[in-house]
Amino acid sequence: MPALTDDAVALLTARNFGHLATLLPDGAPHSVPVWVGGRG
């Protein structure tokens, strides 16, 4: 299995945004930005 490049490691360990999507009671979508972090 190939090792990750330095650029890939930097991207995965940096603070990133993700989006959490759910459905409201009326069925409408609701999306909010959240911080995504990993443990290194």
N, CA, C and O atoms as a GROMACS GRO file, in nm:
protein
  160
    1MET      N    1   0.085  -0.117   0.000
    1MET     CA    2   0.000   0.000   0.000
    1MET      C    3   0.090   0.123   0.000
    1MET      O    4   0.180   0.132   0.083
    2PRO      N    5   0.067   0.218  -0.089
    2PRO     CA    6   0.154   0.336  -0.096
    2PRO      C    7   0.134   0.427   0.025
    2PRO      O    8   0.024   0.441   0.078
    3ALA      N    9   0.243   0.489   0.067
    3ALA     CA   10   0.237   0.584   0.178
    3ALA      C   11   0.174   0.715   0.129
    3ALA      O   12   0.178   0.745   0.009
    4LEU      N   13   0.118   0.789   0.219
    4LEU     CA   14   0.060   0.919   0.184
    4LEU      C   15   0.171   1.021   0.160
    4LEU      O   16   0.275   1.018   0.226
    5THR      N   17   0.147   1.109   0.068
    5THR     CA   18   0.243   1.216   0.042
    5THR      C   19   0.236   1.317   0.156
    5THR      O   20   0.140   1.319   0.234
    6ASP      N   21   0.337   1.401   0.166
    6ASP     CA   22   0.339   1.505   0.269
    6ASP      C   23   0.220   1.600   0.253
    6ASP      O   24   0.163   1.645   0.353
    7ASP      N   25   0.183   1.629   0.128
    7ASP     CA   26   0.067   1.717   0.104
    7ASP      C   27  -0.061   1.653   0.155
    7ASP      O   28  -0.145   1.722   0.214
    8ALA      N   29  -0.078   1.523   0.135
    8ALA     CA   30  -0.198   1.454   0.180
    8ALA      C   31  -0.205   1.451   0.333
    8ALA      O   32  -0.311   1.471   0.391
    9VAL      N   33  -0.092   1.426   0.397
    9VAL     CA   34  -0.088   1.424   0.544
    9VAL      C   35  -0.122   1.562   0.599
    9VAL      O   36  -0.197   1.574   0.696
   10ALA      N   37  -0.066   1.667   0.538
   10ALA     CA   38  -0.095   1.804   0.583
   10ALA      C   39  -0.244   1.835   0.571
   10ALA      O   40  -0.302   1.897   0.660
   11LEU      N   41  -0.305   1.793   0.461
   11LEU     CA   42  -0.448   1.818   0.442
   11LEU      C   43  -0.532   1.742   0.544
   11LEU      O   44  -0.627   1.798   0.598
   12LEU      N   45  -0.497   1.618   0.572
   12LEU     CA   46  -0.576   1.536   0.664
   12LEU      C   47  -0.558   1.577   0.810
   12LEU      O   48  -0.647   1.554   0.892
   13THR      N   49  -0.445   1.638   0.844
   13THR     CA   50  -0.421   1.677   0.983
   13THR      C   51  -0.459   1.822   1.011
   13THR      O   52  -0.463   1.863   1.126
   14ALA      N   53  -0.487   1.899   0.907
   14ALA     CA   54  -0.527   2.038   0.926
   14ALA      C   55  -0.674   2.046   0.968
   14ALA      O   56  -0.747   1.948   0.959
   15ARG      N   57  -0.714   2.161   1.014
   15ARG     CA   58  -0.856   2.182   1.045
   15ARG      C   59  -0.932   2.196   0.915
   15ARG      O   60  -0.894   2.274   0.828
   16ASN      N   61  -1.038   2.123   0.902
   16ASN     CA   62  -1.118   2.122   0.780
   16ASN      C   63  -1.264   2.138   0.814
   16ASN      O   64  -1.307   2.115   0.927
   17PHE      N   65  -1.341   2.177   0.715
   17PHE     CA   66  -1.485   2.188   0.729
   17PHE      C   67  -1.551   2.068   0.663
   17PHE      O   68  -1.505   2.019   0.559
   18GLY      N   69  -1.658   2.022   0.723
   18GLY     CA   70  -1.744   1.922   0.664
   18GLY      C   71  -1.886   1.974   0.676
   18GLY      O   72  -1.909   2.079   0.736
   19HIS      N   73  -1.981   1.903   0.621
   19HIS     CA   74  -2.121   1.943   0.632
   19HIS      C   75  -2.202   1.827   0.686
   19HIS      O   76  -2.194   1.715   0.635
   20LEU      N   77  -2.279   1.854   0.788
   20LEU     CA   78  -2.369   1.756   0.847
   20LEU      C   79  -2.508   1.786   0.792
   20LEU      O   80  -2.562   1.894   0.812
   21ALA      N   81  -2.564   1.688   0.724
   21ALA     CA   82  -2.696   1.708   0.663
   21ALA      C   83  -2.798   1.616   0.730
   21ALA      O   84  -2.773   1.498   0.751
   22THR      N   85  -2.913   1.673   0.764
   22THR     CA   86  -3.025   1.599   0.823
   22THR      C   87  -3.153   1.643   0.755
   22THR      O   88  -3.152   1.734   0.671
   23LEU      N   89  -3.261   1.580   0.792
   23LEU     CA   90  -3.393   1.619   0.741
   23LEU      C   91  -3.473   1.682   0.854
   23LEU      O   92  -3.474   1.632   0.966
   24LEU      N   93  -3.540   1.790   0.822
   24LEU     CA   94  -3.630   1.854   0.917
   24LEU      C   95  -3.760   1.774   0.924
   24LEU      O   96  -3.784   1.689   0.838
   25PRO      N   97  -3.844   1.798   1.025
   25PRO     CA   98  -3.968   1.722   1.039
   25PRO      C   99  -4.057   1.726   0.915
   25PRO      O  100  -4.132   1.631   0.889
   26ASP      N  101  -4.050   1.836   0.839
   26ASP     CA  102  -4.135   1.844   0.719
   26ASP      C  103  -4.069   1.780   0.596
   26ASP      O  104  -4.125   1.784   0.487
   27GLY      N  105  -3.949   1.721   0.615
   27GLY     CA  106  -3.881   1.653   0.505
   27GLY      C  107  -3.781   1.739   0.431
   27GLY      O  108  -3.713   1.690   0.341
   28ALA      N  109  -3.770   1.867   0.466
   28ALA     CA  110  -3.675   1.956   0.401
   28ALA      C  111  -3.533   1.926   0.451
   28ALA      O  112  -3.514   1.893   0.568
   29PRO      N  113  -3.434   1.938   0.363
   29PRO     CA  114  -3.296   1.915   0.406
   29PRO      C  115  -3.244   2.031   0.491
   29PRO      O  116  -3.286   2.145   0.475
   30HIS      N  117  -3.154   1.999   0.581
   30HIS     CA  118  -3.089   2.100   0.665
   30HIS      C  119  -2.942   2.064   0.671
   30HIS      O  120  -2.907   1.953   0.710
   31SER      N  121  -2.855   2.156   0.631
   31SER     CA  122  -2.711   2.131   0.628
   31SER      C  123  -2.640   2.239   0.707
   31SER      O  124  -2.667   2.358   0.690
   32VAL      N  125  -2.547   2.197   0.794
   32VAL     CA  126  -2.469   2.293   0.873
   32VAL      C  127  -2.321   2.258   0.860
   32VAL      O  128  -2.285   2.140   0.858
   33PRO      N  129  -2.235   2.360   0.851
   33PRO     CA  130  -2.091   2.333   0.848
   33PRO      C  131  -2.042   2.295   0.988
   33PRO      O  132  -2.089   2.348   1.088
   34VAL      N  133  -1.948   2.203   0.993
   34VAL     CA  134  -1.888   2.159   1.119
   34VAL      C  135  -1.738   2.147   1.100
   34VAL      O  136  -1.690   2.128   0.988
   35TRP      N  137  -1.662   2.158   1.210
   35TRP     CA  138  -1.518   2.134   1.206
   35TRP      C  139  -1.495   1.984   1.197
   35TRP      O  140  -1.566   1.906   1.261
   36VAL      N  141  -1.397   1.944   1.118
   36VAL     CA  142  -1.359   1.804   1.108
   36VAL      C  143  -1.214   1.794   1.151
   36VAL      O  144  -1.128   1.866   1.098
   37GLY      N  145  -1.186   1.708   1.245
   37GLY     CA  146  -1.049   1.690   1.290
   37GLY      C  147  -1.021   1.544   1.314
   37GLY      O  148  -1.111   1.464   1.342
   38GLY      N  149  -0.896   1.510   1.303
   38GLY     CA  150  -0.855   1.373   1.329
   38GLY      C  151  -0.756   1.369   1.443
   38GLY      O  152  -0.703   1.472   1.485
   39ARG      N  153  -0.732   1.253   1.490
   39ARG     CA  154  -0.632   1.235   1.595
   39ARG      C  155  -0.508   1.176   1.531
   39ARG      O  156  -0.514   1.071   1.466
   40GLY      N  157  -0.399   1.241   1.548
   40GLY     CA  158  -0.278   1.197   1.483
   40GLY      C  159  -0.184   1.145   1.579
   40GLY      O  160  -0.075   1.102   1.541
   0.00000   0.00000   0.00000
